Amino acid sequence: MCSNYRPVTRLDRLLTFFGVEHGKEELLERDVFPLGMAPFIRLTVEGQEAGRPALVAEDGMYGLLPHFAAEEQYGRRTYNARSETVHKLPSFKPSWEAGQRCIIPAEVVYEPNYESGKAVRWRIFQEADIPYGIAGLYRRWRNPKGGHLFTFTMLTVNADTHPFYKRFHKPGEEKRMPIFLNRDEYGPWLMAEVSQAPAFFKMHPGPFQGEPAPTVRAPKVVTDPPPKAELLPPKAAKAASPPQPAKPLPPQQGDLF
């Protein structure tokens, strides 16, 4: 299972490692969560070469939206598709049967590690700064309010016995990992018949590199409290005392007689 990754967005890296030109404006380099926008690679009959479909990079939303999805929020439930059930679940079955397979370019993926006793996000990557190509499905969703949007999902497999990936996710829960493709599998994965595609449903042996990469949260802004005098209500002006009658002067000696 993967809910957070860093997509490949640089045009030169998409061309170098995936052989595809991205004709649209380069997206910002940032981590993506469900409902975020990122590139994915699919086949298209437009611009095909020598009678073979050509590769095209599209920007899509992370979280596949089926035809019955009424809003984008549905993608929070469909950013991963289990390879064991992708052929029969209503959310994924139409895309699977239509052969709408794709490759999701990823610089790194993130997974939660509980070996310290609490969840710590780990960054998983390949040596030599080589990105991953992850197997996925895509669909062009028609928004009931108007317009169309490409959406996609990552395919995952069981990883209970994987020497590296079994270290992630909560203790006692099933371990799962995305389907990482070898570079020479990109074309076969996209062009295979639907009946042949499950041959790619396997754990990638690696090697994998990993290290802690906790999520950085914005610091809380705390302002200095105002001076104490500003926290208290102003003191009421002291009422003026009424004038006191003047004391009579002591009588002079001559006045006594």
Secondary structure, 3 states (H helix, E strand, C coil): CCCCEEECCCHHHHHHHHCCCCCCCCCCCCCECCCCEEEEEEEEEEEEECCEEEEEEEEEEECCCCCCCCCHHHHHHCCEEECCCCCCCCCCHHHHHCCCEEEEEEEEEEEEECCCCCCEEEEEECHHHCCEEEEEEEEEEECCCCCEEEEEEEEEEECCCCCCHHHECCCCCCCEEECEECHHHHHHHHHCCCCCHHHHCCCCCCCCEEEECCCCCCCCCCCCCCCHHHHCCCCCCCCCCCCCCCCCCCCCHHHHC
